[in-house]
Amino acid sequence: MTGKHITIVTGATGGIGREICRKLVSQGVECLMLACRNTTKTSRLADELRSEFPDSSTEILTGRLDLASLASVREFAASLAGNTVDALINNAGIMPGHITITEDGIETATQTNAVSPVLLTELLLPLMHEGSCVVMTVSVTRKMVRLRPDWIEHAASYHGFMRRFKTYGRSKLVLTHYALDLSKRVAERGIRVNCADPGVVDSGMISMGIPVIDRLADIFFRPIITPAASGAMAALSALTSPKSGMIFTHNGKCTTIPVSYLVDSLHSAVIKQLLP
């Protein structure tokens, strides 16, 4: 596989990822890569997209990408050598209720949501060109937390009640800091970097694993939160906008990533921790 112009969506089989892919296929992007851990689900989604859009000119490819493994990230990036990356939508994200550590010694959500997306982006930058775009899916939970110098180590040891929300939020805050840094670093190459904040989306991620609470949430909360199709609009707006260094939301709003991030005393240190 060489010579293709590829749009990559990580976490494509999730609720938002699926809707992003549906829109991209309906628009006829040249080549869409569904990058996911579960190859069975990924192949099934590819078949569903081909069936739903039989007249689309989009070539749909699948690739195995396990963000809980840095080796998998490197293997996936290496498999794309000889191609051009038109867009990378870092959509995958998890918010587990229990602490688990990856084979790389990093708390799983921290690696999946921040460390691995940054590694993937850095590895694919040489394949990008003027007009390429990187989209980072972030979250409103980033506003619940602050940077801390030991954020990677802290995530692996923090057992408080709000752990899952703060660990998730901090990973997304770090990703937003990286997006701002990257947007300035690649501006002269004509590469755009934006964030997408889909809001609180109706997905399995909001389940707490506590039957009574989850049942009440299903009754009173899910009906009023953002459907996946609406949540996907944030990433699609971030992808198609000529702007860079912005945060797009599902309701069409966009704001500049806070420049105050640059004067945060931990900004540079966190970026250095992230870069391979």
N, C-alpha and C positions, 0 to 999 in steps of 0.2 A: 504494500500500500504506500504509494508515493505520489506526489504531485497534486494532492487534493487540498481544497480550501475548506477547513473544518471548523465547525462551531461545536464546542464541547459543553455538555451539561452534566455536572456531577450530581449524584442523588436524583437521577432522572425518574426513578420508579416511585418516589414519594409523591404526595399530593401536589405540592407546588411544582416540583420538577416535571411531573407528567403534563401539567397544564402549560408550562413553558415550552416543552417539546411539541405539544399539539399546535401551539401557535406558530412555532418556527417552521414546522412541516407545512402548515397551511399557507405560510408566506413563501415557501419554496426556497429556503436557504440551500446552498449548494450541497453541503454534506454535514449531517448531524451525527455526532458521536455521543452515544448514551454511555456514560462512564459510571459504573456501579459495582458494588461488591458481589451482589447476588446475580450470577449470570443467567439463571433460569428466569427470574423476574425480568431481567433486562431484555432477553430474547423475546419474551412474551409481549413486552411493551413495544418492541420494534415491530413485531407482527401486527399488533393492534393499530399502530400508527400507519403502517402500509395499507391495512384494510380500510381504515377510516378515511384516508386521503389517497385513493388510488390514482388520482390525476396529478398528485404533487411530483415535482421534479427533484425533490430532495432525496439524496442517497442517505440511507439510515444505516449507521454502523454501531456496533457494540464493542465495549472494551471493559475488561475487568480492572476495577480500581478500588482497592481497600484502603481507605484513608487512615485506618488504625494500624497501618504498616508502612513505614517509610520506604521499605524495599519495594512494596507494591507501587507506590507513587513513582519511584524512579523507573521501574520496569514499564509502567504505563507511558510515562513521558518519553522513554527511549523508543517505544513502539511507534511513535509519531514522527520520528526522524524522516526527513525528506518531504514532509508536508508543510503546509502553511496553516497557522491557527488564526482564523478570522476573529474568533471570540472564545473566551473562556468564562463560563458562568459557574462560579464556585457556589453551588446551591446546597450541597449536602450539609446536614447538621444534625446533631443528636443532643438529647438532654436526659441522660440516664439517671435513674433514682439511686443507684448504688455506685460506689467507687470501684472501678476496674482499671488495671494497668496494662498497657499494650506491650507487645514484644520489645518495643523501643524504650520501655521504662517510663512512659508518660501517661498521665491520666487520660482515659479514652476520649472523653468529650473535648478536652483541651487539645489533644492531637487532631481529632477529626475535624473540629470546628476552626482551628487556627493554624497549628504547626504544619499540618499536611497541606492545606490549601496554599499556604505561603510557599512551601517547597515546590508544589506543583506549578504554581505561577512562575516562580523563578526559573524552573527548568524549561518552561515553555516560552519564556520571553524571547529567546533567540529565533523562534519560529514565527514570531509576530511581525507585523509590518505596519506601515502608516495606515491608519484607519482601523486597526485591530482594537478590540475592547476587552477589558477585564471587568467582570462584575462580581462583587463580594456580597453575599447575602448576610445581612447583619440582623439585629433585633433591638426592639425597644428596651429589652432588659439590660442593654449596655449602659443605660442611664441609672441603673440601680447600684452600680459598682464604680470603683476607682482602680487605676493601675496600681500594681504593687510589684516590687522588684523580684519577689519570689513567687510570682503567679503560677508558674509551672509546678513547682514543688508544693505550693499551698493547695492546689487542686487535688493533689494525690493524698492529702491528709486531713482535709476539712470535712467534718462530719455533722455540721449544724443542720437544723431543720430547713434552712433556706439554701442549703448547699447546692442543689441542682440548679436553682435559678441564678445564684451568684457565680457559680463556675461557668455556666452557659453564658451569662451576661458578660463576664470578664473575657471569655474567649472571643465574643463578638466585639467588645470594646477594643481589644488588641487588634482584631482584624480591621476595624475601622481606622485605627492609627496607621496600620500598615498600608491601607488603601490610600490614605493621604500622602504618605511618604512616597509610595510607588507612583502616584499620579504626577508628582513633581519630577521624579527621577526619569520617567519615560516620556515626558511632555515633548521634548525635542525630537523624539522619534515619531510623533504623531499618534501615539497609542493612548487611548482614553481609559481611565480607571474610575469606576463609580461603585457606590454601594446601593443595595436594595433592601429596604425595610418593609417586609410584607404585612406587618402588624401581627395581631394574634389570630392565627389561622386555624381553621377547623381541621385538625390532624391528630394523629396518635400521639404526638409529642406532648400535648397538654394533659394526657392521662397521668394520674399520680400513682397508680398502682394500688390505691386504697378503694375498695369496692363502693363503700357508701359515698365517699367524696366524688368518685368518678361518675356514679349514677346521678347524683345531683347536678354535676357539671353537664352531663348529657341532656338533662331536662331543662335546666335554666340558663346554661352558659353557651353551649354549642349553637343554639339557634340564633344568637345575636352576634357571633364573631364572624370574622372575614372568611368567606369560602375560598377554597384553594385557587379557583380560577381568577378571583379578584386579587389574591395575594401574589399571583404570578405576574400581574401587571407591573409591579415595582421593578422586577428584574428586566422585563421587556422594555420598560421606559429607560432604565439605566443603560441598556444595550444600544438602543437606537438614538439616544440623545447625542447631539454633537458636543455636549458639555463634558467636562471631566472634573474629578474631585468633588462629586456631588453625592447626596443621599436622596434616593427616590422612594416614595411611598406608594402604596397600592391605590390611593385616591388621587394620584396625579400630581401631588406636590413634590417639590424638590428643594433642598437646601444645601448650601455649601458645607462640606465636612468642616467642623469648627477649626479655625486656624489656631485657636487656643491650645489645641493638641500639640502644636509645634513647640510651645513654650513650657509644656508640662515637663517637669524635671526628670521624669522617667521615660519620656517618649523615645529618645535616642537609645537608651539602654534596652528597652523592650524590642525595638526594631533589630538591634544587634543580636539579641537572643533568637530572634526568628529567622534571620537570614542564614542560609546554608553556607 
